[in-house]
Amino acid sequence: MINSPFIHKFRTDNGRYLYDVNTNHILEVDPVVYDVIGLWGTTPDDKIRETLRHKFTPEEIRRAIAEIVSFSKAGFFKDFHPTALRYHKPFAAIRRDLKTRLEQVVLNVTESCNLRCGYCTYSGQYLYRRSHSPKNMSWGIARKAVDYLLSHSQDRKKISVGFYGGEPLLRFDLIQKTVQYITKNAGGKRVRFNFTTNGTLITDAIIDFLAENDFHVVISLDGPKDVNDRFRRFRNGHGSYDTIMNNLERILARNESYYRRQVSFNMILAPPFKPLKIESFIRNHEHLFKNAQITIGGADVQGTTFFDQFSPKYRTDREFRILEKRLLEDVARGREANTRLLRILTKENVLLTIYKRDIGRQMTPYEYPNGVCTPGLRRIFVSVDGTLHMCEKIAETMAIGNIETGLDLDRIVSLMINYAEKSSPDCCDCWAVRLCSLCYIHAARANFDMEAKRSNCETARKTIHHGLQLYCKILEKNPDALAAMKNIVLS
């Protein structure tokens, strides 16, 4: 006998499927194979027939076993699990890259914000997170951060500078000065600029500056007035919706070409969930959202008691099922899948990850650890005091250097090794190992906390399971419905 095949079983209303982890294939199977595969490999054939005799005939079971054996000979249904997580490059090469291939710095220009959003991770209600404060970044630190980017990106033709808060537009003066400085000293490199804003401080002068420097701007807006203003409020308690909407119209009227190219949106789904209202809001404001990139995510529920105030009833998925039905009706008519509905129905890039998976590549003894990056390579987050972090989502807990002495390469390598070693036992036995996007953030504490990560793992598995179901439901209705994903880059 062998061990159980490394697979994940899931069903839709119309089909039964096996996700074969070793080959990354999704196989549609009949009910007999679906049940038999759960016993095959660890149970003798006669015992399988005995166990399932009330559901299927002996001949049906024999046929299913023969099909499974045939597939196993073709490379499917292996019991192979990877031994450990390992990075793609040796650490000596990673050290070299960290000295010459830095792509972006994100400057935390202020810890102050003019809003007090209820679910904000800086609200003071989250463990291991700072609170809003009047601290601002000095020009001296901003300049040193830019100099560090320029001196550590020799092998990059394109680099980026991001601005973060708090609300970054509270430091528009520092943003202007930083842009002028790096533009003057970039030495022929193409420099891109970006930031996320609550959208309440935008003026004509700011619009002109952003357009002139081709900033990519992400505006936070959670949906219609009653949805947005539940949590996204000014310090005096008033909602921010009216101000944001007026400013969107202002940008559109002043420079429509810039608006269409460079303004995108971030929407947070928070309890009590109202996905139907959000979808209707987007659809009814087509002039604002036409062709815009809209990222829809969930509020961070880890390390806070904020969400304890909501009854479990808020978790109802009735509205999500209505949207899913609408999506499937559309694709059944021969249309491509509505990407906005997909974003509301699935977290992050799970459908895109499934669509872009490396089909047919057998797993090796050493697999790459989930969705992690190389800390300090793709980006560095610079706090107001000049401390360097992996990114803005993992600040406060795991510094990787400071602006005076640069990246601590030994610290970075140690963190990477520590994460891979701690994650390996769980990840190597997890059916979602090849589709998972969890990273350092999901285990971040003073050191990596695997209990914290495991709670995120369970959520990730549920999300990927739902993603597999939705993926197959869509293709059942229309095999070409996801064709547009061919041209989307999975970052």
C-alpha positions in Angstrom: 0.0 0.0 0.0 1.0 3.6 -0.5 -0.1 6.7 1.4 -3.1 8.8 0.5 -2.7 10.8 -2.8 -1.9 14.5 -2.2 -5.1 15.9 -3.5 -8.0 18.2 -2.5 -11.6 17.2 -3.3 -14.3 19.8 -4.0 -17.7 19.9 -5.6 -20.0 22.3 -7.5 -23.7 21.9 -8.1 -22.9 20.2 -11.4 -19.6 18.5 -10.9 -17.1 16.7 -8.7 -13.4 17.7 -8.9 -10.0 16.7 -7.7 -7.2 19.2 -7.4 -4.0 17.2 -7.8 -1.3 19.0 -5.8 1.7 17.4 -7.4 0.7 18.2 -11.0 -1.4 21.3 -10.3 -4.1 19.8 -12.5 -7.9 20.1 -11.7 -9.7 16.9 -12.8 -13.4 16.5 -13.2 -14.4 13.0 -12.1 -17.6 11.0 -11.7 -19.2 10.3 -8.3 -17.6 6.8 -8.0 -14.1 8.0 -8.6 -14.7 10.9 -6.3 -15.6 8.6 -3.4 -13.1 5.9 -4.1 -10.1 8.2 -4.3 -10.7 9.1 -0.6 -9.9 5.5 0.3 -7.5 4.5 -2.5 -3.8 4.2 -1.5 -4.4 3.3 2.2 -7.3 0.8 1.9 -7.3 -2.6 0.2 -9.5 -2.9 -2.9 -11.8 -5.4 -1.2 -12.2 -3.1 1.7 -13.1 -0.2 -0.6 -15.8 -2.3 -2.2 -17.1 -3.3 1.2 -17.2 0.3 2.4 -18.9 1.7 -0.6 -21.2 -1.3 -1.5 -24.3 0.6 -0.4 -23.6 3.4 -2.9 -22.1 1.7 -5.9 -22.0 -1.7 -7.6 -18.8 -3.9 -7.4 -18.3 -3.3 -11.1 -18.5 0.5 -10.8 -16.0 0.4 -8.0 -13.6 -1.9 -9.9 -13.9 0.4 -12.9 -13.1 3.5 -10.7 -10.1 1.8 -9.1 -8.8 0.9 -12.6 -9.2 4.5 -13.8 -7.4 5.8 -10.7 -4.5 3.3 -11.2 -4.3 4.3 -14.9 -4.0 8.0 -13.9 -1.5 7.2 -11.2 0.7 5.5 -13.8 0.5 8.7 -15.9 1.9 10.8 -13.0 -1.3 11.8 -11.1 -2.4 11.0 -7.6 1.1 10.7 -6.1 1.5 10.7 -2.4 4.7 12.8 -2.7 5.0 15.9 -0.3 7.8 18.4 -0.5 10.5 18.1 2.2 11.0 21.8 3.0 10.5 25.3 1.8 13.5 26.8 0.0 14.1 30.1 -1.8 14.9 30.2 -5.5 18.3 31.8 -5.1 21.3 31.0 -2.8 21.7 33.6 -0.1 25.0 34.8 -1.6 23.1 35.9 -4.7 20.3 37.4 -2.6 22.9 39.5 -0.8 24.3 40.8 -4.1 20.8 41.6 -5.3 20.1 43.6 -2.2 23.0 45.9 -3.0 22.2 46.6 -6.6 18.6 45.8 -7.4 16.4 47.7 -5.0 13.2 48.7 -6.8 11.2 51.0 -4.5 11.2 52.9 -1.3 8.0 53.8 0.5 8.3 56.8 2.7 6.0 57.0 5.8 5.8 60.8 5.6 3.5 61.1 8.6 1.8 59.0 11.3 -1.0 61.6 11.4 -4.4 61.3 9.7 -7.4 63.5 9.4 -9.8 60.5 9.5 -10.5 58.0 12.2 -11.6 54.9 10.4 -13.1 52.3 12.7 -11.2 49.4 11.2 -7.9 51.1 10.7 -4.9 49.1 11.9 -3.5 52.3 13.4 -6.7 53.0 15.4 -5.1 51.8 18.6 -7.2 48.7 18.7 -4.7 46.4 17.1 -1.9 44.5 18.9 1.6 45.0 17.5 0.6 48.1 15.6 1.4 51.7 16.2 -1.4 54.3 16.8 -2.0 57.6 15.0 0.5 60.2 16.2 1.8 63.7 15.3 5.1 62.3 14.2 6.3 63.4 10.7 9.3 62.4 8.6 12.0 65.1 8.2 13.4 66.2 4.9 16.8 64.8 6.0 15.4 61.3 6.3 13.4 61.5 3.1 16.5 62.7 1.2 18.7 59.9 2.7 16.0 57.3 1.7 16.1 58.6 -1.9 19.9 58.5 -2.0 19.8 55.0 -0.7 17.4 54.0 -3.5 19.6 55.6 -6.1 22.8 54.0 -4.8 21.3 50.5 -4.5 19.5 50.3 -7.8 22.3 50.2 -10.3 20.9 47.2 -12.0 17.4 48.7 -12.4 16.3 51.0 -15.2 13.0 51.7 -13.5 12.5 52.6 -9.8 9.6 53.8 -7.7 8.9 56.1 -4.7 5.8 55.6 -2.7 4.3 57.9 0.0 2.5 56.5 3.0 0.8 57.7 6.2 -1.4 58.4 8.1 -2.7 60.5 5.3 0.3 61.3 3.0 -1.3 64.5 1.6 -0.9 66.1 5.1 2.7 66.3 4.0 2.2 67.5 0.5 5.2 69.8 1.0 7.5 66.9 1.6 6.1 64.9 -1.3 6.8 67.9 -3.6 10.4 68.3 -2.4 11.1 64.6 -2.6 9.8 64.4 -6.2 11.9 67.4 -7.3 15.0 65.9 -5.7 14.8 62.5 -7.1 13.8 63.8 -10.6 16.9 66.0 -10.6 19.2 63.2 -9.4 17.8 60.0 -11.1 20.6 59.8 -13.6 18.5 58.7 -16.5 16.4 56.1 -14.6 12.7 56.2 -15.1 11.0 57.1 -11.7 7.4 56.3 -10.9 5.5 57.7 -8.0 2.5 56.4 -6.1 0.5 56.7 -2.9 -2.8 55.8 -1.3 -5.0 58.6 0.0 -8.3 58.9 1.7 -9.2 61.5 -1.0 -10.4 64.3 1.3 -7.5 66.8 0.9 -7.3 67.0 -2.9 -7.1 70.5 -4.4 -6.6 71.8 -7.9 -2.9 72.5 -7.1 -2.4 68.9 -5.9 -4.2 67.5 -9.0 -1.9 69.5 -11.3 1.2 68.3 -9.5 0.1 64.7 -9.5 -0.7 64.8 -13.2 2.5 66.6 -14.1 4.5 63.9 -12.4 2.2 61.1 -13.5 1.5 59.8 -10.0 -0.5 56.6 -9.6 -3.0 57.4 -7.0 -5.1 54.8 -5.1 -8.2 56.4 -3.4 -9.9 54.6 -0.5 -13.6 54.5 -0.9 -15.8 51.7 0.5 -18.9 52.1 -1.5 -22.1 54.2 -1.2 -22.6 56.8 1.5 -24.2 54.6 4.1 -21.5 51.9 3.6 -18.5 54.2 3.4 -19.5 56.4 6.3 -20.0 53.5 8.8 -16.2 53.4 9.4 -14.5 56.1 7.2 -15.1 59.2 9.3 -13.4 62.4 10.1 -12.2 62.9 13.7 -15.4 64.8 14.5 -17.4 61.8 13.6 -18.7 63.1 10.2 -18.6 60.8 7.2 -16.1 61.3 4.4 -18.2 60.1 1.5 -19.4 63.5 0.3 -16.0 65.1 0.4 -14.4 62.1 -1.5 -17.1 62.1 -4.2 -16.8 65.8 -4.8 -13.0 65.4 -5.1 -13.3 62.6 -7.6 -15.5 64.8 -9.7 -12.9 67.6 -9.3 -10.1 65.4 -10.6 -12.2 64.1 -13.5 -13.3 67.6 -14.6 -9.8 69.0 -14.3 -7.8 66.3 -16.1 -9.9 63.4 -17.4 -7.0 61.8 -19.3 -4.9 61.6 -16.1 -7.9 60.4 -14.1 -8.6 57.5 -16.5 -4.9 56.4 -16.6 -3.7 56.8 -13.1 -6.6 56.9 -10.5 -7.6 53.5 -9.0 -9.6 52.5 -5.9 -9.3 50.5 -2.8 -12.5 49.2 -1.2 -12.7 47.4 2.1 -15.4 44.9 2.8 -16.2 45.2 6.5 -19.1 44.0 8.6 -22.0 44.0 8.3 -21.1 43.1 4.7 -23.1 44.8 1.9 -21.6 43.4 -1.4 -24.9 44.1 -3.3 -24.8 47.7 -2.4 -21.1 48.0 -3.4 -21.7 46.3 -6.7 -24.7 48.5 -7.4 -22.7 51.6 -6.4 -19.9 50.8 -8.9 -22.4 50.1 -11.6 -24.4 53.3 -11.0 -21.3 55.5 -11.1 -19.9 54.2 -14.4 -18.5 57.7 -15.2 -16.2 57.5 -12.2 -15.2 53.8 -12.4 -15.1 53.1 -16.1 -12.1 50.9 -16.8 -10.7 51.8 -13.3 -8.7 49.3 -11.3 -10.7 48.5 -8.2 -9.1 46.4 -5.4 -11.6 44.9 -3.0 -10.2 43.4 0.2 -11.2 42.6 3.7 -10.5 44.4 7.0 -7.8 42.9 9.1 -9.5 40.8 11.8 -6.3 39.5 13.4 -5.0 41.0 16.7 -8.0 43.1 17.5 -11.3 42.9 19.4 -12.9 45.5 17.2 -15.0 43.0 15.3 -16.3 41.3 18.4 -19.1 43.9 18.5 -20.7 42.3 15.4 -23.1 39.4 15.7 -22.1 36.2 13.8 -25.1 37.0 11.6 -23.0 39.6 9.8 -21.1 36.7 8.2 -24.1 35.7 6.1 -23.2 34.9 2.6 -26.7 35.4 1.1 -25.7 38.5 -0.8 -22.5 36.9 -2.0 -24.5 34.0 -3.4 -26.8 36.4 -5.2 -23.8 38.1 -6.9 -22.3 34.7 -7.8 -25.6 33.7 -9.4 -25.6 36.9 -11.4 -22.0 36.3 -12.5 -22.8 32.7 -13.6 -25.9 33.9 -15.5 -23.7 36.4 -17.4 -21.1 33.9 -18.4 -23.7 31.3 -19.4 -24.9 33.9 -22.0 -21.4 33.8 -23.5 -20.0 36.9 -21.8 -16.6 37.1 -20.2 -16.6 37.1 -16.5 -17.3 40.5 -14.9 -14.0 41.3 -13.2 -15.7 43.6 -10.6 -18.0 40.8 -9.5 -15.0 38.5 -9.3 -13.2 40.9 -7.0 -16.1 41.1 -4.7 -16.6 37.4 -4.6 -13.0 36.3 -4.1 -10.3 37.7 -1.9 -7.0 39.0 -3.4 -5.9 37.3 -6.6 -7.0 33.8 -5.8 -8.8 33.2 -9.1 -5.9 34.7 -11.1 -3.5 32.5 -9.1 -5.6 29.4 -10.0 -5.8 30.5 -13.7 -2.0 31.2 -13.9 -0.9 28.1 -12.0 2.0 26.2 -13.4 0.1 23.2 -14.8 2.0 20.0 -15.2 5.2 20.9 -13.3 5.7 18.2 -10.8 6.6 19.3 -7.3 10.1 19.1 -6.1 11.5 18.2 -2.7 12.0 22.0 -2.1 9.1 24.4 -2.9 9.2 28.2 -2.7 7.6 29.5 0.5 4.1 30.7 -0.4 3.8 34.4 -1.4 6.9 35.8 0.2 9.3 38.3 -1.3 12.9 39.0 -0.7 12.8 41.6 2.1 14.4 44.8 1.0 14.6 44.0 -2.7 11.2 44.8 -4.2 10.6 47.6 -1.7 11.8 49.1 1.6 9.4 50.8 3.9 11.0 53.8 5.7 9.3 54.8 8.9 9.2 58.5 10.1 12.4 58.0 12.1 14.3 56.3 9.3 13.9 52.7 10.5 13.7 50.3 7.5 11.1 47.5 7.3 10.1 44.9 4.7 6.9 46.8 3.7 4.2 49.0 5.0 2.1 46.0 6.2 4.7 44.6 8.5 6.2 47.8 10.1 6.8 48.1 13.8 7.6 44.4 14.4 10.5 43.4 12.3 13.0 46.1 11.4 15.6 45.2 8.8 17.9 48.2 9.1 18.0 52.0 9.3 18.6 54.8 6.9 22.0 55.7 8.4 23.6 52.2 8.1 21.3 50.7 5.4 19.9 47.2 5.2 21.1 44.6 7.8 21.8 41.8 5.3 22.5 39.3 8.1 19.1 40.1 9.7 17.3 39.7 6.4 18.9 36.3 5.7 18.1 35.2 9.3 14.5 36.2 8.9 14.1 34.4 5.6 15.6 31.2 7.0 13.6 31.4 10.2 10.3 31.8 8.3 11.0 28.9 5.9 12.1 26.6 8.7 9.1 27.4 10.9 6.6 27.2 8.0 7.9 24.0 6.4 6.2 21.4 8.6 2.7 23.0 8.0 3.2 24.0 4.4 4.7 20.8 3.1 1.6 18.9 4.2 -0.9 21.5 3.1 -2.9 20.8 -0.1 -2.9 24.6 -0.8 0.9 25.0 -0.8 1.1 25.8 -4.5 -1.8 28.3 -4.6 -1.2 30.1 -1.3 -0.2 33.7 -1.1 0.5 34.0 2.7 3.8 35.7 3.6 5.8 37.1 6.5 2.9 39.5 7.3 0.6 36.7 8.4 3.1 35.5 11.0 4.5 38.8 12.1 5.1 39.5 15.7 8.3 40.3 17.5 9.4 37.1 15.9 7.5 34.8 13.6 4.5 33.3 15.4 3.2 30.1 13.8 0.0 30.1 15.8 -0.9 33.5 14.4 0.0 32.2 10.9 -2.1 29.0 11.3 -5.2 31.0 11.9 -4.5 32.8 8.6 -3.8 29.4 7.0 -7.3 28.2 7.8 -8.8 31.3 6.2 -6.5 31.0 3.2 -7.5 27.4 2.6 -11.2 28.3 2.8 -10.6 31.2 0.3 -8.7 28.9 -2.1 -11.4 26.2 -1.8 -14.1 28.7 -2.7 -11.9 30.0 -5.5 -11.5 26.5 -7.0 -15.3 26.0 -6.8 -16.0 29.4 -8.5 -13.3 28.8 -11.1 -14.9 25.5 -12.1 -18.5 26.9 -11.9 -17.5 29.6 -14.4 -15.8 27.2 -16.8 -18.8 24.8 -16.6 -21.0 27.7 -18.0 -18.5 29.1 -20.4 -14.9 27.7 -21.0 -13.8 31.1 -22.5 -15.2 33.3 -19.7 -11.8 33.9 -18.0 -9.9 34.4 -21.2 -9.1 38.1 -20.3 -6.9 36.8 -17.5 -4.3 35.8 -20.0 -3.2 39.4 -20.2 -3.1 40.1 -16.5 0.2 39.9 -14.7 0.2 38.0 -11.4 2.4 40.2 -9.1 
